[in-house]
Amino acid sequence: MSTSPACPALPGTIHTSEQAYKYTHLNPSRREIRLLSLLPGQLSDEVICELAVFSLFEEPKYEALSYVWGDPSNPHHVTLDKTDFSVTANLYTALQFLRKPDAARTLWIDALCINQECVPEREYQVGLMRSIFSGAEIVLAWVGHPSGDGIVNPTGHAIEVGDALDIATREGSNLDAGSTDSYSLHSRFNGPKRSAVEKILACFAFLRLMKEGCRHPADLPFFESADRRNPQKIRVDRRLEGAFDAFQNIVESAWWDRMWTVQEAMVAKKMWLIHFHLIIPFDTLLSQVNILNNHGLTCCSPYLNNLPRHQFYVFWRLLTKVMQLKRDWQGTRWESLTRPSLANLLKKFRLRGATDPRDKINALLGLSIWNQAQPITPSYSIGFAQTYINATMKLIEEEKSLDVLEGHSIHSDYQGLPSWVPDWTRPDRNHLDMHAFLYNAGDSLSKAELCCNSVLMVRGVEFDTITSVGESCERDSDEQVWPVIRGWARMLVGDPFAREAYSTGQSQSDAFKSTMSGDVVRRTASEDDGPPYDYARAGDIFDRRLRGQEDEGDDDFCWYYDPTDESKAEWMQHVFDVVIPKVVQTRFFLTKHGFMGIGPSETAVKDKVFVLRGGSIPFILRRSDEQEHGQKDCYHPPELCFQLVGRSYVHGIMDGQALKDDKKVEQDVHLFSGYQESWFN
């Protein structure tokens, strides 16, 4: 039996056993994987597993486990081919509940089936992840609560609906699979104490009734009146509390928020959500959530809105999670003619977490399509920063654009990144990217070259210099945003250009309003939005907010439009919906030549406004410190060296005006910042 070659250990690997498991070698040319045989047992029994090698060409039958690795600080032990093997508590619990009582179960589980200590094998196997999960008969999504809290079935195994009915029969329940009325289970649930089996039955009874869709959710036998004087005020009775316990733990599972679970769920032919004893087919849950969504927004909304806050919260969090997964699934199906690019996937799933920051990239590679550049291959032999640099350069090549550049906060967890490389471990702070397709400040890409492994060389024009900046707007609540915007507006009073018309021909006041929204309202308007005076009226309302007259609330709108005219109401709400996201975590600024704009919170006086070729929107750049101008065997003229502060909106130059200005000279621009060598090792 050959074994995998010795390889350096990777961060996060558990090492507690003196006798390390010896993996057999895998043949990449045969697309070989290992499959785990989870041997039968009871809840308290030792977890025993065996591994065997199969080729994907053989189309073996197996299920794939999608789960969260969890905290490695408290390892549990399983027996793998008669060898002690350490896993996290979350995986150990999943194995306990997935184990069948009387038959082995064939699974693919990354932590056990991949030699995590061998970098070449890990890279090769990660490259097969799409095939592994799409080839599985069922993807088992373990959504057990990280704390281990849940409603535990006394048998110690996950059970499906049919098994729940068998248990109910053995326990003496009158549950009848053919009668929805019998699901009321009054005699079984009136007592103050309910067994685990009863909670299981309550959950499945609710799910089954919801799937049948034969009645309104508010008519289900598990809801009862909370106030005789108000029939619409309802509560969930004690019979369904067990179901809510399960639902709450499901929606709080970290599974929904991890990067790897995106691909694992998106490519699955069939997926089951498993929460300890509960097995819920995703299509079943989706049909139930569709019913909740349809009824909850229409006929049953008065009832559901009157639920106790924590129960209402559970309902809608479940709805949100499942509907989002449905949208993601529909948007990334292989049959789709618009298979997503890596750039779009990174925008969509950026907030999801990964233990290894390199997996923010690697976990999405199997879902992305490449038209121009050679696809990125998973790599764990290079450091975090080099992974992000390589990905950024590939995205520039693929998209023929600099829109991937964004700058990253001085508060970034990874200060070793060059200033122009996105920190995908953090949220995108600049919401201008949401509407980048509306702008064309930098026209087409002409140059993007990597030098010295960290310096990006591009071309563009230095448009202006920032002379004053406003307070940073850090909060996203209406009450906190408007005082900051008022402070920005007062900056115009002392500006030497305040009495002149803006470069667009607008008044300074109108230019300021357009700047606050990124000019999105005008650019996205259609003929259905109403006559031109809509914009003037919207400006009047904006002015009233600037004067601090927001306390009038809906009166701001009532004098302008008929409250029964829903289309205009929605349009006016749109005006304010685009303002708030545009200004949060930004700073207003004025320039030497009378332009105004919005830039990142780090924007400072003396920063430069640049329009770079290939960038839809202008960038804020800062002259680099003298000592950063060169590296060994790699010199850059100081006058060309900048750090990228971030993206910006500058009113009046968003459609290529800067590049068309004969007074502006196009030049080379070298983007970089100091970095720590350790990030590249």
Secondary structure as UniProt FT lines:
FT   TURN            11..12
FT   HELIX           28..30
FT   STRAND          32..38
FT   TURN            43..44
FT   STRAND          48..55
FT   HELIX           56..58
FT   STRAND          63..66
FT   TURN            72..73
FT   STRAND          76..80
FT   TURN            81..82
FT   STRAND          83..87
FT   HELIX           89..98
FT   STRAND          105..108
FT   HELIX           110..113
FT   TURN            116..117
FT   HELIX           119..126
FT   TURN            127..128
FT   HELIX           129..135
FT   STRAND          138..142
FT   TURN            146..147
FT   TURN            154..155
FT   HELIX           161..170
FT   TURN            171..172
FT   TURN            177..178
FT   HELIX           181..184
FT   HELIX           186..189
FT   HELIX           196..212
FT   HELIX           217..219
FT   TURN            221..222
FT   STRAND          223..225
FT   TURN            228..229
FT   TURN            231..232
FT   STRAND          234..236
FT   HELIX           238..240
FT   HELIX           241..251
FT   HELIX           254..257
FT   HELIX           260..266
FT   STRAND          271..275
FT   TURN            276..277
FT   STRAND          278..281
FT   HELIX           282..296
FT   TURN            297..300
FT   HELIX           301..305
FT   HELIX           309..331
FT   TURN            334..335
FT   TURN            337..338
FT   HELIX           342..349
FT   TURN            350..351
FT   TURN            357..358
FT   HELIX           359..362
FT   TURN            363..364
FT   HELIX           365..367
FT   HELIX           384..399
FT   TURN            403..404
FT   TURN            410..411
FT   TURN            415..416
FT   TURN            419..420
FT   TURN            424..425
FT   HELIX           431..438
FT   STRAND          448..451
FT   TURN            452..454
FT   STRAND          455..469
FT   HELIX           478..491
FT   TURN            492..494
FT   TURN            496..499
FT   TURN            503..504
FT   HELIX           508..516
FT   TURN            517..519
FT   HELIX           520..524
FT   HELIX           527..529
FT   HELIX           533..546
FT   TURN            547..548
FT   HELIX           550..552
FT   TURN            553..554
FT   HELIX           555..558
FT   TURN            559..560
FT   TURN            563..564
FT   HELIX           566..583
FT   TURN            584..585
FT   STRAND          586..591
FT   TURN            592..593
FT   STRAND          596..600
FT   TURN            601..602
FT   TURN            605..606
FT   STRAND          608..612
FT   TURN            613..614
FT   STRAND          619..623
FT   HELIX           626..628
FT   STRAND          630..631
FT   TURN            632..633
FT   STRAND          634..635
FT   HELIX           638..640
FT   STRAND          641..647
FT   STRAND          649..650
FT   TURN            651..652
FT   TURN            654..655
FT   HELIX           657..660
FT   TURN            662..663
FT   STRAND          666..671
FT   HELIX           677..680
//
